[in-house]
Amino acid sequence: MLPPSAVSGADCVPAKHLHASLNKIKHPINVVRWTPEGRRLLTASSSGEFTLWNGMGFNFETIMQAHDSAIRAASYSHSDDWLLSADQDGIVKYWQPNFNNVKVIQAHNDPIRDLAFAPTDSKFVTASDDSTLKIFDFAGGVEESTLTGHGWDVKSVDWHPTKGLLVSGSKDHLVKLWDPRTGRCLTTLHGHKNTISKTVFEKTRGQVLASCARDQTARIFELRMMRDICLLRGHEKEISTLAWHPIHVNLLTTGGADGSLFHYLLDEPNPPPGTPYTLAPWFSPDPATAPAQVIHPAHCVRYAHDFAIWSLDWHPIGHILASGSNDRVTRFWTRARPGDVDCFRDRYHLGEAAAEAQGTWDRRGGRRHQREQEELEVEDEAEGLVDQKMPPRQQLPGLPGLPVPPSAFADGAGFGGLQSLIPGMGAVPPPPPPPNSGGGALLSLPGLGGANPPDFTKLAAMMGSLPPPPPLTGSSGQAFPPPPPLPAGFSLPPGFQFPDFLQQKQGGGNIPPPPPPVVGGIPGLGVAGGDGDNSGHNNNNTEGTQGAGGVRKRAPLPSQQESLKEAQRGGNFKSAR
C-alpha cells in the first residue's frame, strides 16, 4: 500500500477498525494526541492520568498521574520540544518529551477547555469557562493579555499555523476571530445555532477553518471571504469534535455525541438519492450572498463508540486515526486494504444486531474477545510497571529484614529445619535441647496423646517432681558472688519470702547476673554508645556511621536488573510475546 501522501484523500478514509485499547481502571478519555514522531499515542483521562500506547502494536506502555483533576486539553509545541496540558481546576502544566514536569501555573480559576501554541512557540492561549481567553508568555509563564467578548463559556480556541490570528468558539453560539497583538475581536461568525464545541484551522494551507456545534452541523469558513462556504450535514446528534487530515486538505473527520464517526470529502458533495446537488459559492454569480454548499459524508461509521467521542487525532503520516470517547475506550482506525469488504459489514458499521444477523459478528465471541483484550491490557500494564514494584522477600519469623537461607528449606521441614547461624550473631551455639527423662526420650505429657483430654492432676504432679535448676556459674566455672546485704534500717514487709533460687544456701545459691553482650550484635541494631557499623550485611566493617548507636541501618535497595532477574527466576519475561 502506498503512503497517504502518494494517494488521494478518498483513498485515506479510515473505514477499518484496527484496535481498541483500554486501561485496567477505566475512565472517560478526554484527549488523544500522537507524539510528534508518531511512535506513541498519548491519552488523557478524566482521572488526571496520562497513558502512553505503542503506535505500532497499540499495547500499553506506561501510565502516570499527571493532574489532580480531569485533563481537558493538551497540545504539543511546533518544535516538538514541549507539551502543555490543562485540567478542570484551571491549572496548566509544562512537560518535556520524557514527561518530566518542569512548571505549573494557575492560568484560570475555572476549567480550561482548550489551549494552543503560537507559530513561534513563544506564546500560548487558553480558553476557559470564565468566558475569557488568556495569552501567556511561554518562557515565563506570565499572563500577557486577556481577551473578552464572549458572553458565555469558551469551549474551543486555535492559533493560526502561520499568522497572528486566533479563532474561538463559545457557548453563546458565536465563532470569533481575534488579533493576539491588540486583543481586539476582528469579526464574529454567526453560522451556528447552538453551543460551539470545536474550532480548528486547516494546518496545511491555512486558508479555511472548521467549526462544529451542538446543532448537528459543521461549517467550513473561508478566511479571505470571511463567510461559510460549506455546510456539513449527516449527524443525527450534536457534533462533539473534529479533525483535519494532516496531508489532504479536503478530508475532514467529525465525531458525534452518539459515538458516530463521519468522514467528509469537501470536493465531493455526495448528496443522497433524492437530494438536490448544490454549488460552491465561488461558482455562483454573487459569491458574497450565495448559500453555503451542502456536503454529505463520504463514509459513516455509525457505531464507532458507545458514547460521545471527545477527541480525534491523526497520525503525523496520515494513515491512522485515533479516537477517545466517553465509553472509556481508545480506538484506532485505518484505511481498508484493496479488496477488503468485510470491514464494511462489521458491528461498527451495521451495529451488533445487524452484524450478527449477517454472520459477521458473534455476540458471545465478541464479548469473549473483549474480555481477552482487557486481560491482555491488564497484563501489559502489570509488565510495564514491574520495575516500579519490589519483589516479595521471605523472612525469618520474628526477625524482620533477615532473608531465609536456602538451608532452611533443604529438608522440606520449613523453618524447623533451619540449622545455619543467624548473620551477625557470631559463633553463638544453638539453644540446648529440652531436658531428658532418664535415657534420651523427651518427657512425655500424660493425657495429650490421641483424642484424650489432658490430665491436669498428673501434669501438676510432674511439674512438682522436676529437679531444681543447677546453679549459675561464670565463664571460669566459679559461682557468682552473693548479693550485697540490705541497707541498714531496711525491713521487709511482714510475711515476705525470697524465691527458692534467691535463698542463700550452702552450695552458694546466686542471683543471676544480666546476660553478657553478644559478640557482633544483632544485625540492624547498634550497640548503645558504640561507634561501629552494625548493619549486618558486612560483619567485618568496623567503620562507617560514627556515634550511630541504636540506629537501624537500611540495606541497599535492589536495582532494576536484580528485580528483572528475580522475576525471570520466577518464570516471567523469558520470551517475547
C-alpha positions in Angstrom: 0.0 0.0 0.0 1.2 3.5 -0.9 1.6 6.1 1.9 -1.1 8.7 2.3 1.0 11.3 0.6 1.0 9.3 -2.6 -2.7 8.8 -2.9 -5.8 11.0 -2.9 -7.9 11.9 0.1 -10.6 9.5 -0.9 -8.1 6.6 -0.5 -7.2 7.7 3.0 -10.7 7.4 4.6 -10.2 5.4 7.8 -13.0 2.9 7.5 -11.4 -0.2 9.1 -11.2 -0.7 12.9 -7.7 -1.7 14.0 -7.6 -2.0 17.7 -9.4 -1.0 20.9 -7.2 0.0 23.9 -8.4 0.4 27.4 -6.9 0.8 30.9 -7.2 -1.6 33.8 -9.1 1.1 35.7 -11.3 2.7 33.0 -12.1 6.4 32.8 -13.5 8.6 30.1 -10.9 9.6 27.5 -10.9 13.4 27.1 -7.8 13.9 24.9 -5.9 11.8 22.4 -2.6 13.1 21.0 0.0 11.5 18.9 3.6 12.2 19.9 5.4 14.3 17.3 7.4 11.4 15.9 4.3 9.2 15.8 5.7 6.3 17.8 3.2 6.6 20.7 -0.3 7.8 21.4 -0.9 9.9 24.5 -4.3 9.7 26.1 -5.6 12.0 28.9 -8.5 10.8 31.1 -11.0 12.3 33.5 -8.9 10.8 36.4 -6.0 13.1 35.6 -3.8 10.3 34.2 -1.6 10.2 31.1 -1.4 6.8 29.3 1.0 6.0 26.6 0.1 3.4 23.9 2.5 1.9 21.4 1.9 3.3 17.9 2.5 0.0 16.1 1.3 -2.7 18.4 -1.2 -0.5 20.2 -0.3 -2.1 23.5 0.1 -0.4 26.8 3.5 1.2 27.6 3.1 3.4 30.7 0.7 5.4 32.9 1.3 8.3 35.2 -0.8 10.6 37.4 -0.3 14.0 35.6 -3.0 16.1 37.2 -5.2 16.0 40.3 -8.4 16.6 38.3 -9.8 15.8 34.9 -7.5 16.7 32.0 -9.4 18.8 29.4 -6.8 19.8 26.9 -3.2 19.0 25.7 -1.1 20.3 22.9 2.5 19.7 21.6 4.6 22.7 20.5 5.5 23.1 16.9 9.2 22.5 17.8 8.1 19.1 19.3 10.1 20.0 22.5 7.2 20.8 24.9 3.8 19.5 25.9 1.2 21.7 27.6 -1.8 20.2 29.5 -4.7 21.9 31.2 -7.2 20.5 33.7 -10.6 21.1 35.3 -9.1 23.3 38.1 -7.6 25.8 35.6 -4.0 24.6 36.0 -1.6 24.4 33.1 1.5 22.2 33.3 4.7 22.2 31.2 6.1 18.7 30.2 9.2 17.7 28.4 9.1 14.9 25.8 10.2 12.4 28.6 7.2 13.6 30.6 9.3 15.5 33.2 7.0 18.2 34.7 9.0 21.4 34.9 6.4 24.1 35.5 2.9 24.5 36.9 0.8 27.7 36.6 -2.7 28.7 37.7 -4.0 30.1 34.5 -7.7 30.3 35.3 -9.9 29.7 38.3 -12.5 27.8 36.1 -12.0 24.8 33.9 -9.8 25.2 30.9 -11.4 23.7 27.8 -8.7 24.2 25.1 -5.3 25.7 24.5 -3.0 26.3 21.5 0.6 27.3 20.8 1.6 30.3 18.7 3.5 29.5 15.5 6.8 30.6 17.1 6.1 28.6 20.4 6.9 31.8 22.3 3.3 32.2 23.5 0.2 30.1 24.1 -3.5 30.8 24.5 -6.1 29.2 26.8 -9.9 29.1 26.6 -11.9 28.8 29.9 -15.4 28.5 31.3 -14.9 32.0 32.7 -15.8 33.3 29.2 -12.3 34.7 28.6 -9.2 33.8 26.5 -5.8 34.4 28.0 -2.4 34.8 26.2 0.7 33.7 28.2 4.4 34.1 27.6 5.6 30.5 27.4 9.1 31.1 28.8 8.0 33.0 31.9 4.5 31.5 32.3 3.2 35.1 32.8 -0.2 36.3 31.5 0.2 39.0 28.9 -3.4 39.8 27.9 -7.0 38.7 28.4 -9.4 38.6 25.5 -13.0 39.4 26.5 -16.0 39.4 24.2 -17.8 36.1 24.6 -20.9 36.1 26.6 -20.6 32.5 27.9 -18.2 29.7 28.4 -15.4 29.5 25.8 -15.2 25.9 24.6 -12.5 26.0 21.9 -9.5 28.0 20.7 -6.9 27.6 18.0 -3.9 29.7 16.7 -3.4 30.0 13.0 -0.4 27.9 11.9 1.5 30.8 10.3 -0.4 34.1 11.1 -1.1 36.2 14.2 -4.8 35.1 14.2 -6.9 33.3 16.8 -10.3 31.6 16.5 -12.6 30.8 19.4 -15.9 29.1 19.8 -18.3 29.6 22.8 -21.4 28.5 24.4 -23.0 31.8 23.1 -23.2 30.2 19.6 -20.5 32.6 18.2 -17.3 32.0 16.4 -14.8 34.9 16.9 -11.6 35.8 15.2 -9.0 37.8 17.3 -5.9 39.8 16.8 -3.5 38.4 19.5 -1.3 41.5 19.5 -4.0 44.0 20.4 -6.6 41.7 21.8 -9.3 43.1 19.5 -12.1 41.0 18.0 -11.7 41.1 14.2 -15.0 39.6 13.3 -17.8 37.4 14.5 -19.3 34.5 12.5 -23.0 33.7 13.2 -23.3 30.4 11.3 -24.3 28.1 14.2 -27.4 28.0 16.3 -26.1 26.1 19.4 -23.0 25.7 21.5 -19.7 25.6 19.6 -17.8 22.5 20.5 -14.7 22.8 18.3 -12.9 25.3 16.1 -9.7 24.3 14.2 -7.7 26.0 11.5 -6.6 23.8 8.5 -2.8 23.4 9.1 -1.5 22.7 5.6 -2.6 25.8 3.7 -4.2 27.9 6.4 -7.0 29.3 4.2 -10.0 27.8 5.9 -11.2 26.9 9.4 -13.7 24.3 10.5 -16.2 24.6 13.3 -18.8 22.2 14.8 -21.6 22.7 17.2 -24.4 21.0 19.0 -26.8 22.0 16.2 -25.8 18.7 14.4 -23.8 20.6 11.8 -20.2 21.5 11.0 -19.2 24.5 8.8 -16.1 25.4 6.8 -15.3 29.2 6.8 -13.1 30.8 4.2 -10.8 33.4 5.8 -10.5 35.5 2.7 -14.2 35.8 2.2 -15.0 35.8 6.0 -18.0 33.6 5.5 -19.0 29.9 5.5 -18.6 28.1 2.2 -19.5 24.5 3.2 -22.2 23.1 5.4 -21.6 19.6 6.6 -24.7 17.6 7.3 -25.5 14.0 8.3 -25.2 13.7 12.0 -28.3 12.8 13.9 -26.9 14.1 17.2 -24.7 17.0 18.2 -21.1 17.0 16.9 -18.6 17.0 19.7 -15.2 17.2 17.9 -13.5 17.2 14.5 -10.0 16.8 13.0 -8.3 17.8 9.7 -6.2 15.2 7.8 -2.5 16.3 8.1 -1.9 15.9 4.4 -5.1 16.1 2.4 -6.9 19.4 3.0 -10.2 18.0 1.5 -10.6 15.3 4.2 -12.3 16.2 7.4 -13.5 13.8 10.2 -16.1 14.6 12.8 -17.1 12.7 16.0 -20.7 12.8 17.3 -22.2 12.7 20.8 -23.8 9.3 19.8 -20.4 7.7 19.1 -20.6 8.0 15.3 -17.6 8.8 13.1 -18.2 10.7 9.8 -15.7 11.4 7.1 -16.2 14.2 4.6 -14.6 15.0 1.3 -15.0 18.7 0.8 -14.7 18.4 -3.0 -17.4 15.7 -3.2 -20.8 16.7 -2.0 -22.1 13.1 -2.0 -25.8 14.0 -1.9 -28.1 11.1 -1.0 -30.7 9.9 -3.5 -33.5 12.5 -3.9 -31.4 15.4 -2.6 -30.6 18.3 -5.0 -27.0 19.0 -5.8 -25.7 22.4 -4.6 -22.8 24.5 -6.0 -20.0 26.1 -4.1 -20.3 29.9 -3.6 -17.5 30.8 -5.9 -19.3 29.2 -8.8 -22.4 31.3 -8.3 -23.0 34.8 -9.8 -22.8 36.5 -6.4 -20.4 34.6 -4.1 -21.0 37.0 -1.2 -24.7 36.2 -0.9 -24.8 32.6 -2.3 -25.7 29.9 0.3 -23.1 27.5 1.5 -22.6 24.2 -0.4 -24.1 21.3 1.5 -21.7 18.4 1.9 -22.8 14.9 3.0 -20.4 12.3 4.4 -18.3 10.1 2.1 -18.2 7.4 4.7 -20.0 6.8 8.0 -19.1 4.6 11.0 -22.3 5.0 13.0 -21.4 2.7 15.8 -17.7 3.6 16.3 -18.2 4.2 20.0 -20.9 3.5 22.5 -20.9 7.1 23.8 -19.8 10.6 22.8 -16.4 10.9 21.0 -14.5 13.7 22.8 -11.2 13.8 20.9 -9.8 12.8 17.5 -6.2 13.0 16.3 -4.5 11.8 13.1 -1.1 10.1 13.0 1.5 12.6 11.5 1.8 10.3 8.5 -1.9 10.3 8.0 -2.6 6.5 7.9 -4.1 6.0 11.4 -6.8 7.9 13.2 -7.2 7.7 17.0 -10.4 8.4 18.8 -11.1 8.9 22.5 -14.6 8.5 23.9 -16.8 8.7 26.9 -17.1 4.9 26.7 -13.6 4.8 28.2 -12.1 3.2 25.1 -9.4 4.4 22.8 -9.8 3.1 19.2 -7.5 3.1 16.2 -8.8 3.3 12.7 -7.1 2.9 9.3 -8.0 2.7 5.6 -9.2 -0.7 4.2 -6.9 -2.8 2.1 -7.8 -3.2 -1.6 -10.5 -5.8 -1.9 -11.3 -5.9 1.8 -15.1 -5.6 2.1 -15.7 -7.4 5.3 -14.7 -4.3 7.3 -17.7 -2.5 6.0 -20.1 -5.2 7.4 -18.7 -5.3 10.9 -20.6 -4.2 14.0 -19.1 -0.7 13.9 -20.8 0.0 10.6 -24.0 -2.1 11.0 -24.5 -2.4 14.7 -24.3 -5.6 16.8 -27.7 -6.9 15.9 -27.4 -6.4 12.1 -23.9 -7.7 12.0 -24.9 -10.8 14.0 -27.8 -11.4 11.5 -25.3 -11.2 8.6 -22.9 -13.5 10.4 -20.0 -11.0 10.6 -20.4 -10.6 14.4 -20.6 -13.2 17.1 -22.0 -11.6 20.2 -20.7 -14.3 22.6 -17.4 -14.5 20.8 -17.1 -10.7 20.7 -17.6 -10.5 24.4 -15.1 -13.2 24.9 -12.7 -11.4 22.7 -13.3 -8.2 24.6 -12.5 -9.9 27.9 -9.4 -11.3 26.4 -8.3 -7.9 25.2 -9.0 -6.5 28.7 -7.0 -9.2 30.3 -4.2 -8.6 27.8 -4.2 -4.9 28.6 -4.1 -5.7 32.3 -1.1 -8.0 31.7 0.7 -5.4 29.6 0.1 -2.8 32.3 1.4 -5.1 35.0 4.5 -5.9 32.9 5.0 -2.2 32.1 5.1 -1.3 35.8 7.1 -4.3 37.1 10.2 -2.2 37.7 8.3 0.1 40.0 7.4 -2.8 42.4 9.7 -4.6 44.7 9.5 -8.5 44.7 8.4 -10.1 48.0 11.2 -11.4 50.1 10.9 -14.3 52.6 11.8 -13.5 56.1 12.6 -15.3 59.3 9.7 -15.2 61.8 10.2 -12.6 64.5 13.3 -11.0 62.9 12.2 -8.6 60.1 14.7 -7.8 57.4 16.5 -11.2 57.6 16.1 -13.4 54.4 15.6 -17.1 54.7 18.7 -19.0 53.8 18.3 -21.9 51.3 19.3 -24.4 54.0 16.1 -23.6 55.9 14.1 -25.5 53.2 16.7 -28.1 52.4 14.9 -31.0 54.2 11.4 -29.8 53.4 10.7 -29.0 57.1 10.2 -25.3 56.7 11.7 -23.2 59.4 12.1 -26.3 61.6 15.0 -27.5 59.5 16.9 -24.2 59.8 20.4 -25.1 61.1 22.6 -22.2 59.8 23.6 -19.4 62.1 21.9 -16.0 62.0 24.1 -13.5 60.2 25.9 -11.1 62.5 25.4 -13.2 65.6 28.9 -14.7 65.5 29.6 -18.2 66.7 26.6 -18.4 69.1 25.7 -22.1 69.7 22.2 -23.2 69.2 19.9 -23.4 72.2 20.2 -26.5 74.4 17.8 -29.4 73.9 14.9 -29.8 76.4 15.7 -31.9 79.5 15.5 -35.6 79.0 13.8 -38.1 81.4 16.3 -40.8 82.1 17.9 -42.1 78.9 17.1 -39.9 76.0 13.4 -39.7 75.2 11.7 -36.4 75.7 9.4 -36.1 78.7 6.0 -37.5 77.8 3.0 -35.4 78.7 0.2 -37.7 80.0 -3.2 -37.3 78.5 -2.0 -35.4 75.5 -1.8 -38.3 73.0 -4.6 -39.2 70.7 -8.0 -37.8 71.4 -7.7 -38.0 75.2 -8.1 -34.7 77.1 -5.1 -33.5 79.2 -4.9 -34.8 82.9 -4.1 -31.7 84.9 -3.6 -33.6 88.1 -0.7 -35.7 86.6 0.7 -32.5 84.9 0.8 -30.7 88.3 2.5 -33.8 90.0 5.1 -33.9 87.2 5.9 -30.2 87.5 6.4 -30.6 91.2 8.8 -33.6 90.8 11.2 -31.8 88.4 14.7 -31.3 89.8 15.8 -27.8 90.8 17.8 -25.9 88.2 21.6 -26.1 88.5 23.4 -23.1 90.0 24.6 -20.4 87.5 28.3 -20.1 87.1 30.6 -17.7 85.2 32.9 -18.4 82.3 35.7 -19.6 84.8 33.4 -22.2 86.4 33.2 -20.3 89.7 29.9 -19.3 91.3 28.9 -15.7 91.2 29.4 -13.8 94.4 26.3 -13.5 96.7 24.2 -10.4 96.5 25.1 -7.4 98.7 23.4 -7.1 102.1 20.3 -5.0 102.6 20.8 -1.4 103.8 20.7 -0.6 107.5 17.3 0.0 108.8 15.6 -1.7 105.9 12.8 -4.1 106.8 10.9 -6.4 104.6 7.1 -6.4 104.6 5.7 -9.0 107.1 5.4 -12.4 105.6 7.7 -11.7 102.6 9.9 -14.5 101.5 12.6 -14.7 98.8 12.0 -17.2 96.0 13.9 -20.5 96.4 16.5 -19.7 93.8 17.4 -16.5 95.6 17.7 -18.0 99.0 21.3 -18.2 100.4 22.3 -21.9 100.5 25.4 -23.7 101.5 26.2 -24.6 97.9 26.3 -20.8 97.1 22.9 -20.0 95.5 23.2 -16.9 93.5 21.2 -14.1 91.9 21.7 -14.5 88.1 23.6 -11.5 86.5 22.4 -9.9 83.4 23.3 -11.8 80.2 26.7 -10.9 78.6 26.6 -8.8 75.4 26.6 -10.7 72.2 29.7 -10.5 70.1 28.9 -8.6 66.9 25.4 -7.7 67.9 22.1 -8.4 66.2 22.0 -7.2 62.6 20.4 -3.8 62.2 20.6 -2.9 65.9 23.5 -0.8 67.1 25.2 -1.2 70.4 24.4 1.6 72.8 27.2 4.1 72.9 29.1 2.3 70.2 30.7 3.7 67.1 30.7 0.7 64.8 28.5 -0.1 61.8 26.1 -2.8 62.8 24.2 -3.0 59.6 24.7 -6.8 59.4 25.4 -7.0 55.7 29.2 -6.7 56.4 30.3 -8.1 59.7 33.9 -7.1 59.2 33.1 -3.4 58.7 34.1 -1.6 61.8 34.0 1.9 60.2 31.0 3.9 58.9 28.5 5.9 60.8 30.1 7.5 63.9 28.0 7.7 67.0 25.1 5.9 65.5 24.5 3.5 68.4 21.0 2.2 68.4 20.2 3.4 64.9 18.8 0.9 62.4 20.5 0.8 59.1 18.7 0.2 55.8 20.2 -2.2 53.4 20.7 -1.0 49.8 17.6 -1.5 47.6 18.0 -4.0 44.7 18.4 -2.5 41.2 16.0 -2.9 38.4 18.4 -5.5 36.9 18.1 -7.6 40.1 14.4 -7.2 40.0 14.3 -8.5 36.4 16.5 -11.5 37.3 14.3 -12.3 40.3 11.2 -12.2 38.0 12.9 -14.4 35.4 13.7 -16.9 38.1 10.0 -16.9 38.9 9.2 -17.8 35.3 8.3 -14.4 33.8 9.8 -12.4 30.9 11.7 -15.3 29.5 10.4 -15.0 25.9 9.0 -12.1 23.9 5.3 -12.2 23.1 
